[in-house]
Amino acid sequence: MELSDQPSFDAPIPGQSLTAELGGRPWQNVSQFTTVDETIDYYMERMSSEEFMLQLADILEMGVPVTSIANSIQLSSVMDGTHTVDVGMLVLPMLMEMIMMIGDSAGIKYDDGMKDPNKPKTRDSLIAKAINNYEKEISDINLSGNDKEETSEKKEVMEEPKGLMARRN
Amino acid sequence: MSRQFNSAAVAYAKMDLDGFAKLEDVKQPEKVSGLLARTSKPMKGSKELDYTNPAVRVAKQMQVIRKYRDEINGTK
């Protein structure tokens, strides 16, 4: 992960975690759903509502990646005390799949967020080099192919029967 | 839009549904439910699917949703 030079103002203030009593926050208590199955059922029910689908379609059309949406949904549920962080992590791929299914059924061209935009692109010089090598190899193959054909033709012409019992013209 | 590390992308990429489908095709040994039956868990690296594993359960759910997606997109 790259560290940016810009100061981050989203970070919590030091000591912020001590401003509420221990157990005073929803995520510090026992979660509502403890198993993966229960959590999946909860999300299935929530995501199959028409209101949710319409909102999701709007967000997908805005170009927000599926990964970010899934992560936000999961994180907000953790903060509400619906499930734990580990269950949320396990459920994440299913959430993404569900979001993509809603996007597909609505006919939206969404961004799945799986491509890394910071990934270094292939340099043009490398592509040019590869093309040169390819052209060279292709020309070599053609030449060698012709040679082979010629030699085989010569052999066919030159070969004469040599055995004792061979027919002589 | 700038993006930071997203755990969702990693989790999704790690979920190998094709591999899961192949594992499912492998004939699973029949479970013996007698009182004196052995209660051993599948060995690591064995081709048995452990349906008590939460990741396997999630993969199964994903497989069903993927099937619907493929039907919608007409890819399979």
gemmi code that builds the backbone of each chain (N, CA, C; Angstrom):
import gemmi

chains = {
    "A": [
        ("MET", (0.836, -1.202, 0.000), (0.000, 0.000, 0.000), (0.868, 1.248, 0.000)),
        ("GLU", (0.548, 2.169, -0.868), (1.346, 3.391, -0.962), (0.926, 4.394, 0.095)),
        ("LEU", (1.900, 5.105, 0.642), (1.585, 6.149, 1.612), (1.543, 7.482, 0.871)),
        ("SER", (0.473, 8.215, 1.074), (0.362, 9.494, 0.369), (1.011, 10.598, 1.201)),
        ("ASP", (1.455, 11.655, 0.526), (2.068, 12.797, 1.212), (1.011, 13.698, 1.834)),
        ("GLN", (-0.211, 13.573, 1.342), (-1.293, 14.432, 1.830), (-1.725, 14.009, 3.236)),
        ("PRO", (-1.984, 14.992, 4.123), (-2.476, 14.609, 5.452), (-3.892, 14.066, 5.368)),
        ("SER", (-4.181, 13.040, 6.180), (-5.513, 12.439, 6.166), (-6.343, 13.024, 7.316)),
        ("PHE", (-7.503, 13.567, 6.957), (-8.378, 14.141, 7.980), (-9.518, 13.194, 8.350)),
        ("ASP", (-9.473, 11.986, 7.754), (-10.534, 11.015, 8.052), (-10.180, 10.146, 9.259)),
        ("ALA", (-8.941, 10.208, 9.669), (-8.485, 9.333, 10.756), (-9.127, 9.738, 12.081)),
        ("PRO", (-9.319, 8.757, 12.977), (-9.912, 9.116, 14.270), (-8.965, 9.961, 15.117)),
        ("ILE", (-9.537, 10.792, 15.956), (-8.737, 11.639, 16.841), (-8.160, 10.747, 17.940)),
        ("PRO", (-6.885, 10.920, 18.322), (-6.328, 10.086, 19.385), (-7.187, 10.147, 20.648)),
        ("GLY", (-7.544, 8.982, 21.150), (-8.367, 8.917, 22.361), (-9.853, 8.860, 22.073)),
        ("GLN", (-10.187, 8.902, 20.786), (-11.615, 8.887, 20.417), (-12.298, 7.594, 20.874)),
        ("SER", (-11.535, 6.511, 20.863), (-12.119, 5.222, 21.251), (-12.479, 5.184, 22.732)),
        ("LEU", (-11.955, 6.140, 23.489), (-12.212, 6.131, 24.933), (-13.357, 7.071, 25.317)),
        ("THR", (-14.037, 7.631, 24.322), (-15.100, 8.593, 24.627), (-16.421, 7.911, 24.965)),
        ("ALA", (-16.479, 6.586, 24.799), (-17.691, 5.865, 25.199), (-17.299, 4.723, 26.121)),
        ("GLU", (-18.210, 4.292, 26.911), (-17.935, 3.182, 27.829), (-17.663, 1.900, 27.044)),
        ("LEU", (-16.886, 1.028, 27.632), (-16.644, -0.261, 26.988), (-17.965, -1.026, 26.878)),
        ("GLY", (-18.297, -1.419, 25.668), (-19.581, -2.097, 25.453), (-20.685, -1.119, 25.111)),
        ("GLY", (-20.337, 0.139, 25.036), (-21.340, 1.153, 24.712), (-21.614, 1.266, 23.227)),
        ("ARG", (-20.735, 0.678, 22.426), (-20.913, 0.706, 20.963), (-21.485, -0.626, 20.488)),
        ("PRO", (-22.238, -0.590, 19.399), (-22.870, -1.851, 18.937), (-21.852, -2.937, 18.602)),
        ("TRP", (-20.716, -2.542, 18.004), (-19.732, -3.554, 17.588), (-18.945, -4.131, 18.760)),
        ("GLN", (-19.122, -3.550, 19.945), (-18.437, -4.092, 21.128), (-19.324, -5.099, 21.869)),
        ("ASN", (-20.533, -5.263, 21.381), (-21.454, -6.222, 22.004), (-21.555, -7.485, 21.148)),
        ("VAL", (-22.293, -8.454, 21.668), (-22.506, -9.695, 20.909), (-23.317, -9.349, 19.668)),
        ("SER", (-22.855, -9.874, 18.512), (-23.536, -9.510, 17.260), (-24.883, -10.223, 17.126)),
        ("GLN", (-25.711, -9.639, 16.269), (-27.066, -10.181, 16.076), (-27.004, -11.565, 15.425)),
        ("PHE", (-26.154, -11.680, 14.389), (-25.994, -12.969, 13.701), (-24.569, -13.454, 13.913)),
        ("THR", (-24.451, -14.708, 14.307), (-23.109, -15.213, 14.631), (-22.558, -16.167, 13.573)),
        ("THR", (-23.435, -16.733, 12.764), (-22.948, -17.686, 11.759), (-23.050, -17.092, 10.356)),
        ("VAL", (-22.302, -17.715, 9.447), (-22.297, -17.274, 8.050), (-23.681, -17.467, 7.422)),
        ("ASP", (-24.317, -18.589, 7.734), (-25.639, -18.888, 7.149), (-26.676, -17.840, 7.529)),
        ("GLU", (-26.683, -17.505, 8.793), (-27.639, -16.482, 9.262), (-27.378, -15.154, 8.568)),
        ("THR", (-26.110, -14.821, 8.448), (-25.745, -13.539, 7.845), (-26.122, -13.517, 6.364)),
        ("ILE", (-25.886, -14.647, 5.666), (-26.250, -14.722, 4.247), (-27.760, -14.548, 4.087)),
        ("ASP", (-28.512, -15.209, 4.957), (-29.981, -15.075, 4.899), (-30.397, -13.623, 5.103)),
        ("TYR", (-29.740, -12.972, 6.044), (-30.051, -11.561, 6.337), (-29.817, -10.688, 5.100)),
        ("TYR", (-28.661, -10.893, 4.469), (-28.330, -10.078, 3.288), (-29.245, -10.390, 2.103)),
        ("MET", (-29.552, -11.672, 1.957), (-30.426, -12.083, 0.844), (-31.776, -11.384, 0.949)),
        ("GLU", (-32.297, -11.381, 2.170), (-33.600, -10.761, 2.393), (-33.521, -9.253, 2.145)),
        ("ARG", (-32.433, -8.666, 2.641), (-32.274, -7.208, 2.516), (-32.066, -6.802, 1.061)),
        ("MET", (-31.273, -7.565, 0.352), (-30.911, -7.192, -1.019), (-31.994, -7.520, -2.036)),
        ("SER", (-32.925, -8.357, -1.645), (-33.975, -8.685, -2.619), (-35.149, -7.712, -2.555)),
        ("SER", (-35.058, -6.693, -1.699), (-36.128, -5.692, -1.675), (-35.966, -4.753, -2.874)),
        ("GLU", (-37.086, -4.281, -3.382), (-37.065, -3.457, -4.599), (-36.360, -2.121, -4.356)),
        ("GLU", (-36.580, -1.582, -3.170), (-35.977, -0.290, -2.819), (-34.449, -0.386, -2.876)),
        ("PHE", (-33.935, -1.463, -2.297), (-32.489, -1.669, -2.274), (-31.956, -1.807, -3.703)),
        ("MET", (-32.657, -2.584, -4.501), (-32.207, -2.831, -5.880), (-32.140, -1.527, -6.685)),
        ("LEU", (-33.162, -0.675, -6.509), (-33.180, 0.595, -7.250), (-32.014, 1.485, -6.826)),
        ("GLN", (-31.800, 1.549, -5.523), (-30.686, 2.363, -5.015), (-29.353, 1.836, -5.526)),
        ("LEU", (-29.227, 0.514, -5.490), (-27.984, -0.126, -5.932), (-27.738, 0.135, -7.425)),
        ("ALA", (-28.815, 0.060, -8.204), (-28.684, 0.305, -9.645), (-28.200, 1.734, -9.895)),
        ("ASP", (-28.721, 2.680, -9.118), (-28.288, 4.078, -9.263), (-26.798, 4.222, -8.950)),
        ("ILE", (-26.390, 3.590, -7.866), (-24.980, 3.687, -7.443), (-24.065, 3.049, -8.482)),
        ("LEU", (-24.478, 1.898, -9.009), (-23.658, 1.215, -10.019), (-23.551, 2.060, -11.278)),
        ("GLU", (-24.631, 2.711, -11.623), (-24.606, 3.554, -12.833), (-23.707, 4.765, -12.652)),
        ("MET", (-23.548, 5.180, -11.405), (-22.657, 6.321, -11.122), (-21.189, 5.947, -11.301)),
        ("GLY", (-20.903, 4.644, -11.411), (-19.533, 4.186, -11.645), (-18.787, 3.781, -10.396)),
        ("VAL", (-19.507, 3.630, -9.294), (-18.859, 3.182, -8.049), (-18.544, 1.689, -8.188)),
        ("PRO", (-17.278, 1.283, -7.906), (-16.925, -0.138, -8.075), (-17.702, -1.051, -7.129)),
        ("VAL", (-17.931, -2.259, -7.599), (-18.688, -3.256, -6.821), (-17.963, -3.570, -5.502)),
        ("THR", (-16.633, -3.625, -5.576), (-15.854, -3.949, -4.368), (-16.102, -2.917, -3.267)),
        ("SER", (-16.150, -1.641, -3.657), (-16.361, -0.572, -2.666), (-17.755, -0.655, -2.064)),
        ("ILE", (-18.747, -0.954, -2.908), (-20.128, -1.041, -2.405), (-20.239, -2.196, -1.407)),
        ("ALA", (-19.691, -3.361, -1.807), (-19.771, -4.543, -0.942), (-19.073, -4.283, 0.391)),
        ("ASN", (-17.911, -3.650, 0.306), (-17.155, -3.365, 1.531), (-17.929, -2.401, 2.435)),
        ("SER", (-18.564, -1.391, 1.837), (-19.324, -0.420, 2.635), (-20.509, -1.083, 3.318)),
        ("ILE", (-21.214, -1.941, 2.576), (-22.387, -2.626, 3.147), (-21.960, -3.479, 4.334)),
        ("GLN", (-20.877, -4.231, 4.106), (-20.387, -5.145, 5.134), (-19.930, -4.368, 6.364)),
        ("LEU", (-19.209, -3.279, 6.122), (-18.651, -2.481, 7.228), (-19.757, -1.804, 8.038)),
        ("SER", (-20.780, -1.317, 7.361), (-21.872, -0.650, 8.088), (-22.627, -1.662, 8.955)),
        ("SER", (-22.739, -2.899, 8.470), (-23.410, -3.928, 9.268), (-22.582, -4.278, 10.505)),
        ("VAL", (-21.254, -4.268, 10.336), (-20.376, -4.529, 11.484), (-20.550, -3.418, 12.523)),
        ("MET", (-20.625, -2.181, 12.022), (-20.772, -1.044, 12.938), (-22.132, -1.035, 13.627)),
        ("ASP", (-23.132, -1.602, 12.972), (-24.468, -1.690, 13.585), (-24.572, -2.869, 14.544)),
        ("GLY", (-23.549, -3.708, 14.561), (-23.576, -4.880, 15.436), (-24.380, -6.024, 14.868)),
        ("THR", (-24.567, -6.019, 13.522), (-25.343, -7.107, 12.909), (-24.525, -8.391, 12.866)),
        ("HIS", (-23.272, -8.273, 12.470), (-22.376, -9.438, 12.478), (-20.965, -8.981, 12.778)),
        ("THR", (-20.082, -9.955, 12.974), (-18.699, -9.612, 13.326), (-17.872, -9.323, 12.069)),
        ("VAL", (-16.673, -8.825, 12.277), (-15.804, -8.482, 11.143), (-15.425, -9.735, 10.355)),
        ("ASP", (-15.114, -10.822, 11.072), (-14.678, -12.043, 10.374), (-15.794, -12.649, 9.533)),
        ("VAL", (-17.009, -12.630, 10.068), (-18.145, -13.124, 9.268), (-18.347, -12.221, 8.059)),
        ("GLY", (-18.172, -10.931, 8.266), (-18.301, -9.966, 7.165), (-17.312, -10.244, 6.050)),
        ("MET", (-16.068, -10.576, 6.441), (-15.029, -10.886, 5.444), (-15.386, -12.149, 4.656)),
        ("LEU", (-15.943, -13.127, 5.365), (-16.314, -14.382, 4.702), (-17.457, -14.166, 3.716)),
        ("VAL", (-18.347, -13.270, 4.071), (-19.552, -13.055, 3.274), (-19.288, -12.130, 2.070)),
        ("LEU", (-18.196, -11.384, 2.127), (-17.895, -10.382, 1.082), (-18.004, -10.887, -0.359)),
        ("PRO", (-17.384, -12.033, -0.712), (-17.501, -12.492, -2.107), (-18.942, -12.744, -2.539)),
        ("MET", (-19.737, -13.273, -1.615), (-21.149, -13.524, -1.935), (-21.890, -12.199, -2.167)),
        ("LEU", (-21.552, -11.216, -1.351), (-22.174, -9.893, -1.514), (-21.843, -9.316, -2.884)),
        ("MET", (-20.571, -9.442, -3.268), (-20.138, -8.926, -4.582), (-20.885, -9.614, -5.715)),
        ("GLU", (-20.989, -10.937, -5.582), (-21.674, -11.712, -6.621), (-23.132, -11.267, -6.741)),
        ("MET", (-23.745, -11.025, -5.592), (-25.154, -10.613, -5.556), (-25.300, -9.222, -6.207)),
        ("ILE", (-24.406, -8.328, -5.868), (-24.458, -6.970, -6.439), (-24.289, -7.035, -7.956)),
        ("MET", (-23.345, -7.872, -8.399), (-23.103, -8.005, -9.840), (-24.310, -8.618, -10.540)),
        ("MET", (-24.984, -9.533, -9.834), (-26.181, -10.134, -10.428), (-27.282, -9.080, -10.600)),
        ("ILE", (-27.433, -8.224, -9.597), (-28.441, -7.155, -9.701), (-28.071, -6.212, -10.849)),
        ("GLY", (-26.771, -5.907, -10.951), (-26.298, -5.053, -12.047), (-26.555, -5.673, -13.409)),
        ("ASP", (-26.296, -6.976, -13.512), (-26.517, -7.689, -14.782), (-27.997, -7.697, -15.152)),
        ("SER", (-28.834, -7.972, -14.135), (-30.274, -8.057, -14.437), (-30.846, -6.697, -14.802)),
        ("ALA", (-30.202, -5.616, -14.296), (-30.665, -4.272, -14.655), (-30.027, -3.796, -15.958)),
        ("GLY", (-29.109, -4.578, -16.494), (-28.444, -4.230, -17.753), (-27.476, -3.071, -17.625)),
        ("ILE", (-26.827, -2.994, -16.470), (-25.885, -1.887, -16.220), (-24.460, -2.366, -16.499)),
        ("LYS", (-23.681, -1.490, -17.142), (-22.261, -1.795, -17.338), (-21.510, -1.267, -16.128)),
        ("TYR", (-21.307, -2.118, -15.159), (-20.702, -1.686, -13.893), (-19.199, -1.931, -13.890)),
        ("ASP", (-18.562, -1.313, -12.899), (-17.127, -1.526, -12.693), (-16.985, -2.507, -11.541)),
        ("ASP", (-16.383, -3.679, -11.809), (-16.295, -4.678, -10.734), (-15.198, -4.353, -9.716)),
        ("GLY", (-14.308, -3.450, -10.066), (-13.276, -3.024, -9.120), (-12.143, -4.004, -8.947)),
        ("MET", (-12.075, -5.000, -9.836), (-11.035, -6.019, -9.705), (-9.738, -5.606, -10.405)),
        ("LYS", (-9.859, -4.654, -11.327), (-8.648, -4.224, -12.027), (-7.949, -3.150, -11.215)),
        ("ASP", (-6.631, -3.285, -11.119), (-5.853, -2.322, -10.364), (-5.437, -1.173, -11.285)),
        ("PRO", (-5.937, 0.059, -11.059), (-5.575, 1.167, -11.945), (-4.125, 1.603, -11.787)),
        ("ASN", (-3.510, 1.241, -10.640), (-2.114, 1.639, -10.406), (-1.113, 0.635, -10.987)),
        ("LYS", (-1.640, -0.428, -11.546), (-0.762, -1.455, -12.121), (0.031, -0.853, -13.278)),
        ("PRO", (1.372, -1.020, -13.290), (2.160, -0.410, -14.368), (1.764, -0.964, -15.743)),
        ("LYS", (1.575, -0.018, -16.682), (1.177, -0.458, -18.021), (2.396, -0.924, -18.816)),
        ("THR", (2.175, -1.723, -19.829), (3.264, -2.210, -20.674), (3.780, -1.052, -21.540)),
        ("ARG", (5.093, -0.893, -21.534), (5.674, 0.222, -22.285), (5.561, -0.026, -23.783)),
        ("ASP", (5.446, 1.094, -24.534), (5.317, 0.991, -25.992), (6.560, 0.365, -26.620)),
        ("SER", (7.739, 0.706, -26.032), (8.991, 0.176, -26.583), (9.022, -1.359, -26.482)),
        ("LEU", (8.487, -1.867, -25.374), (8.452, -3.330, -25.201), (7.547, -3.979, -26.250)),
        ("ILE", (6.409, -3.324, -26.498), (5.474, -3.861, -27.497), (6.148, -3.871, -28.877)),
        ("ALA", (6.855, -2.748, -29.205), (7.542, -2.647, -30.497), (8.591, -3.754, -30.629)),
        ("LYS", (9.319, -4.012, -29.531), (10.351, -5.053, -29.538), (9.716, -6.432, -29.797)),
        ("ALA", (8.610, -6.666, -29.104), (7.921, -7.949, -29.270), (7.446, -8.130, -30.706)),
        ("ILE", (6.932, -7.037, -31.300), (6.449, -7.109, -32.694), (7.616, -7.430, -33.629)),
        ("ASN", (8.773, -6.751, -33.402), (9.967, -6.999, -34.223), (10.382, -8.455, -34.158)),
        ("ASN", (10.458, -8.985, -32.916), (10.847, -10.390, -32.724), (9.877, -11.323, -33.441)),
        ("TYR", (8.611, -10.996, -33.330), (7.573, -11.833, -33.945), (7.739, -11.856, -35.463)),
        ("GLU", (7.960, -10.647, -36.027), (8.119, -10.561, -37.488), (9.334, -11.349, -37.958)),
        ("LYS", (10.435, -11.240, -37.170), (11.656, -11.981, -37.505), (11.391, -13.482, -37.532)),
        ("GLU", (10.743, -13.939, -36.466), (10.463, -15.377, -36.349), (9.574, -15.863, -37.482)),
        ("ILE", (8.590, -15.050, -37.815), (7.672, -15.421, -38.900), (8.425, -15.565, -40.217)),
        ("SER", (9.316, -14.577, -40.481), (10.066, -14.640, -41.740), (10.990, -15.861, -41.765)),
        ("ASP", (11.617, -16.166, -40.605), (12.494, -17.342, -40.510), (11.715, -18.624, -40.800)),
        ("ILE", (10.550, -18.709, -40.213), (9.724, -19.914, -40.399), (9.368, -20.105, -41.872)),
        ("ASN", (9.025, -19.010, -42.543), (8.676, -19.083, -43.970), (9.831, -19.623, -44.801)),
        ("LEU", (11.045, -19.036, -44.502), (12.229, -19.450, -45.261), (12.511, -20.927, -45.040)),
        ("SER", (12.546, -21.313, -43.779), (12.872, -22.718, -43.480), (11.822, -23.653, -44.061)),
        ("GLY", (10.573, -23.212, -44.051), (9.489, -24.028, -44.609), (9.708, -24.269, -46.093)),
        ("ASN", (10.125, -23.220, -46.850), (10.394, -23.339, -48.286), (11.551, -24.294, -48.551)),
        ("ASP", (12.601, -24.130, -47.724), (13.774, -24.995, -47.863), (13.382, -26.459, -47.759)),
        ("LYS", (12.585, -26.726, -46.729), (12.188, -28.111, -46.488), (11.431, -28.677, -47.688)),
        ("GLU", (10.514, -27.842, -48.205), (9.723, -28.295, -49.353), (10.623, -28.612, -50.543)),
        ("GLU", (11.596, -27.684, -50.771), (12.507, -27.884, -51.909), (13.300, -29.165, -51.759)),
        ("THR", (13.872, -29.368, -50.567), (14.705, -30.561, -50.339), (13.891, -31.844, -50.505)),
        ("SER", (12.655, -31.816, -49.995), (11.837, -33.035, -50.120), (11.531, -33.325, -51.589)),
        ("GLU", (11.319, -32.254, -52.385), (11.059, -32.453, -53.816), (12.278, -33.062, -54.496)),
        ("LYS", (13.475, -32.514, -54.119), (14.716, -33.035, -54.713), (14.876, -34.512, -54.398)),
        ("LYS", (14.612, -34.863, -53.131), (14.761, -36.263, -52.717), (13.872, -37.172, -53.561)),
        ("GLU", (12.617, -36.662, -53.737), (11.678, -37.482, -54.516), (12.212, -37.724, -55.927)),
        ("VAL", (12.825, -36.692, -56.507), (13.350, -36.804, -57.870), (14.557, -37.731, -57.915)),
        ("MET", (15.471, -37.570, -56.922), (16.742, -38.285, -56.955), (16.614, -39.766, -56.553)),
        ("GLU", (15.648, -40.077, -55.721), (15.573, -41.447, -55.194), (15.293, -42.458, -56.310)),
        ("GLU", (16.167, -43.436, -56.386), (15.984, -44.506, -57.373), (16.082, -45.837, -56.658)),
        ("PRO", (15.407, -46.818, -57.154), (15.490, -48.122, -56.484), (16.901, -48.700, -56.603)),
        ("LYS", (17.377, -49.241, -55.439), (18.763, -49.712, -55.414), (18.886, -51.209, -55.170)),
        ("GLY", (17.837, -51.847, -54.781), (17.911, -53.262, -54.386), (18.244, -54.181, -55.558)),
        ("LEU", (18.606, -55.406, -55.224), (18.952, -56.390, -56.257), (17.762, -56.751, -57.130)),
        ("MET", (16.628, -56.779, -56.435), (15.401, -57.165, -57.132), (14.652, -55.980, -57.704)),
        ("ALA", (15.276, -54.804, -57.629), (14.576, -53.588, -58.084), (14.387, -53.612, -59.583)),
        ("ARG", (13.281, -53.018, -60.001), (12.989, -52.992, -61.434), (13.858, -51.935, -62.114)),
        ("ARG", (14.419, -52.305, -63.233), (15.239, -51.325, -63.970), (14.565, -51.010, -65.301)),
        ("ASN", (14.547, -49.697, -65.572), (13.913, -49.283, -66.824), (14.889, -49.364, -68.000)),
    ],
    "B": [
        ("MET", (-11.331, 7.788, -10.369), (-11.567, 7.586, -8.934), (-10.378, 6.849, -8.329)),
        ("SER", (-9.783, 7.440, -7.294), (-8.626, 6.783, -6.687), (-9.100, 5.622, -5.812)),
        ("ARG", (-8.303, 4.577, -5.824), (-8.695, 3.396, -5.056), (-7.608, 2.997, -4.086)),
        ("GLN", (-8.050, 2.570, -2.922), (-7.096, 2.059, -1.946), (-7.196, 0.535, -1.972)),
        ("PHE", (-6.409, -0.097, -1.120), (-6.477, -1.554, -1.011), (-7.881, -1.952, -0.569)),
        ("ASN", (-8.496, -2.842, -1.281), (-9.845, -3.268, -0.932), (-9.848, -4.773, -0.677)),
        ("SER", (-10.203, -5.128, 0.533), (-10.171, -6.555, 0.906), (-11.216, -7.360, 0.130)),
        ("ALA", (-12.268, -6.680, -0.339), (-13.326, -7.371, -1.087), (-12.763, -7.960, -2.380)),
        ("ALA", (-11.904, -7.188, -3.053), (-11.324, -7.650, -4.324), (-10.476, -8.900, -4.090)),
        ("VAL", (-9.701, -8.881, -3.011), (-8.829, -10.021, -2.704), (-9.679, -11.248, -2.360)),
        ("ALA", (-10.686, -11.038, -1.521), (-11.547, -12.155, -1.109), (-12.264, -12.766, -2.307)),
        ("TYR", (-12.697, -11.911, -3.210), (-13.424, -12.391, -4.392), (-12.480, -13.153, -5.331)),
        ("ALA", (-11.286, -12.601, -5.489), (-10.315, -13.249, -6.382), (-9.885, -14.619, -5.853)),
        ("LYS", (-9.847, -14.740, -4.539), (-9.415, -16.016, -3.925), (-10.494, -17.091, -4.020)),
        ("MET", (-11.718, -16.697, -4.263), (-12.815, -17.657, -4.301), (-12.816, -18.352, -5.666)),
        ("ASP", (-12.207, -19.532, -5.708), (-12.052, -20.269, -6.966), (-13.275, -21.173, -7.171)),
        ("LEU", (-14.263, -20.650, -7.881), (-15.504, -21.418, -8.042), (-15.349, -22.589, -9.007)),
        ("ASP", (-14.460, -22.437, -9.991), (-14.231, -23.549, -10.934), (-13.603, -24.738, -10.198)),
        ("GLY", (-12.629, -24.420, -9.353), (-11.989, -25.451, -8.541), (-12.971, -26.095, -7.594)),
        ("PHE", (-13.856, -25.267, -7.068), (-14.883, -25.771, -6.143), (-15.824, -26.742, -6.861)),
        ("ALA", (-16.202, -26.382, -8.086), (-17.104, -27.246, -8.866), (-16.435, -28.589, -9.156)),
        ("LYS", (-15.114, -28.533, -9.450), (-14.377, -29.788, -9.719), (-14.360, -30.665, -8.469)),
        ("LEU", (-14.146, -30.013, -7.307), (-14.120, -30.762, -6.048), (-15.471, -31.394, -5.767)),
        ("GLU", (-16.510, -30.677, -6.137), (-17.860, -31.198, -5.900), (-18.138, -32.420, -6.764)),
        ("ASP", (-17.543, -32.417, -7.977), (-17.745, -33.551, -8.887), (-17.101, -34.831, -8.368)),
        ("VAL", (-16.027, -34.657, -7.590), (-15.355, -35.831, -7.014), (-16.317, -36.504, -6.041)),
        ("LYS", (-16.429, -37.830, -6.167), (-17.401, -38.538, -5.335), (-16.995, -38.447, -3.866)),
        ("GLN", (-17.885, -37.890, -3.084), (-17.612, -37.725, -1.656), (-17.888, -39.049, -0.934)),
        ("PRO", (-17.029, -39.412, 0.017), (-17.258, -40.661, 0.749), (-18.534, -40.569, 1.581)),
        ("GLU", (-19.222, -41.712, 1.685), (-20.477, -41.717, 2.449), (-20.194, -41.572, 3.934)),
        ("LYS", (-21.026, -40.769, 4.554), (-20.834, -40.534, 5.996), (-21.495, -41.674, 6.782)),
        ("VAL", (-20.737, -42.232, 7.718), (-21.291, -43.265, 8.587), (-21.787, -42.571, 9.854)),
        ("SER", (-23.021, -42.854, 10.227), (-23.582, -42.111, 11.367), (-23.811, -42.996, 12.592)),
        ("GLY", (-23.163, -44.119, 12.622), (-23.322, -45.015, 13.766), (-22.678, -44.457, 15.027)),
        ("LEU", (-23.017, -45.030, 16.138), (-22.469, -44.549, 17.414), (-20.963, -44.772, 17.496)),
        ("LEU", (-20.531, -45.896, 16.908), (-19.107, -46.224, 16.990), (-18.317, -45.731, 15.774)),
        ("ALA", (-18.961, -44.892, 14.989), (-18.288, -44.399, 13.776), (-17.166, -43.444, 14.153)),
        ("ARG", (-16.159, -43.427, 13.275), (-15.035, -42.520, 13.500), (-15.484, -41.085, 13.268)),
        ("THR", (-15.023, -40.170, 14.081), (-15.453, -38.775, 13.916), (-14.282, -37.899, 13.467)),
        ("SER", (-13.495, -38.470, 12.552), (-12.332, -37.698, 12.103), (-12.745, -36.681, 11.053)),
        ("LYS", (-12.069, -35.563, 11.066), (-12.324, -34.518, 10.064), (-11.466, -34.806, 8.842)),
        ("PRO", (-11.858, -34.312, 7.660), (-11.041, -34.560, 6.475), (-9.636, -33.985, 6.616)),
        ("MET", (-8.674, -34.754, 6.130), (-7.279, -34.328, 6.237), (-7.031, -33.135, 5.338)),
        ("LYS", (-6.058, -32.353, 5.713), (-5.687, -31.201, 4.896), (-5.131, -31.716, 3.570)),
        ("GLY", (-5.617, -31.200, 2.495), (-5.150, -31.628, 1.183), (-5.981, -32.745, 0.607)),
        ("SER", (-6.899, -33.298, 1.383), (-7.765, -34.337, 0.836), (-8.829, -33.688, -0.040)),
        ("LYS", (-9.439, -34.507, -0.914), (-10.390, -33.922, -1.862), (-11.820, -33.930, -1.323)),
        ("GLU", (-11.933, -34.176, -0.028), (-13.262, -34.146, 0.584), (-13.680, -32.702, 0.832)),
        ("LEU", (-14.946, -32.410, 0.593), (-15.446, -31.066, 0.875), (-16.029, -31.053, 2.272)),
        ("ASP", (-15.567, -30.131, 3.066), (-16.062, -30.025, 4.428), (-17.168, -28.967, 4.456)),
        ("TYR", (-18.399, -29.438, 4.490), (-19.518, -28.492, 4.423), (-19.746, -27.751, 5.740)),
        ("THR", (-18.971, -28.094, 6.762), (-19.083, -27.310, 7.990), (-18.173, -26.081, 7.922)),
        ("ASN", (-17.306, -26.072, 6.913), (-16.408, -24.937, 6.711), (-17.207, -23.746, 6.160)),
        ("PRO", (-17.178, -22.602, 6.841), (-17.970, -21.452, 6.389), (-17.620, -20.999, 4.974)),
        ("ALA", (-16.330, -21.102, 4.613), (-15.913, -20.673, 3.270), (-16.563, -21.545, 2.199)),
        ("VAL", (-16.695, -22.846, 2.503), (-17.337, -23.775, 1.558), (-18.819, -23.412, 1.408)),
        ("ARG", (-19.437, -23.052, 2.506), (-20.862, -22.686, 2.467), (-21.055, -21.417, 1.640)),
        ("VAL", (-20.139, -20.466, 1.813), (-20.216, -19.223, 1.032), (-20.013, -19.532, -0.451)),
        ("ALA", (-19.044, -20.425, -0.732), (-18.767, -20.798, -2.128), (-19.990, -21.436, -2.768)),
        ("LYS", (-20.694, -22.239, -1.986), (-21.897, -22.905, -2.501), (-22.971, -21.856, -2.855)),
        ("GLN", (-23.126, -20.889, -1.970), (-24.101, -19.805, -2.221), (-23.699, -19.017, -3.463)),
        ("MET", (-22.395, -18.747, -3.544), (-21.883, -17.982, -4.686), (-22.120, -18.723, -5.991)),
        ("GLN", (-21.932, -20.035, -5.931), (-22.100, -20.865, -7.125), (-23.527, -20.737, -7.668)),
        ("VAL", (-24.496, -20.721, -6.741), (-25.897, -20.602, -7.152), (-26.144, -19.232, -7.797)),
        ("ILE", (-25.613, -18.186, -7.171), (-25.809, -16.837, -7.719), (-25.099, -16.707, -9.068)),
        ("ARG", (-23.900, -17.295, -9.168), (-23.138, -17.243, -10.432), (-23.918, -17.912, -11.564)),
        ("LYS", (-24.602, -19.006, -11.195), (-25.404, -19.724, -12.192), (-26.498, -18.803, -12.751)),
        ("TYR", (-27.142, -18.080, -11.839), (-28.190, -17.138, -12.264), (-27.596, -16.022, -13.117)),
        ("ARG", (-26.421, -15.564, -12.710), (-25.746, -14.496, -13.481), (-25.438, -14.959, -14.893)),
        ("ASP", (-24.932, -16.188, -14.986), (-24.600, -16.750, -16.297), (-25.849, -16.874, -17.159)),
        ("GLU", (-26.956, -17.240, -16.502), (-28.219, -17.336, -17.250), (-28.644, -15.969, -17.768)),
        ("ILE", (-28.478, -14.947, -16.937), (-28.863, -13.581, -17.331), (-27.984, -13.112, -18.495)),
        ("ASN", (-26.675, -13.351, -18.345), (-25.741, -12.882, -19.378), (-25.721, -13.792, -20.602)),
        ("GLY", (-26.233, -14.998, -20.433), (-26.240, -15.952, -21.536), (-24.879, -16.481, -21.866)),
        ("THR", (-23.991, -16.532, -20.852), (-22.633, -17.015, -21.099), (-22.543, -18.524, -21.038)),
        ("LYS", (-23.407, -19.176, -20.262), (-23.324, -20.649, -20.168), (-24.670, -21.277, -20.469)),
    ],
}
model = gemmi.Model(1)
for chain_id, residues in chains.items():
    chain = gemmi.Chain(chain_id)
    for i, (resn, *xyz) in enumerate(residues, 1):
        res = gemmi.Residue()
        res.name, res.seqid = resn, gemmi.SeqId(i, " ")
        for name, pos in zip(("N", "CA", "C"), xyz):
            atom = gemmi.Atom()
            atom.name, atom.element = name, gemmi.Element(name[0])
            atom.pos, atom.b_iso = gemmi.Position(*pos), 0.0
            res.add_atom(atom)
        chain.add_residue(res)
    model.add_chain(chain)
structure = gemmi.Structure()
structure.add_model(model)
structure.setup_entities()
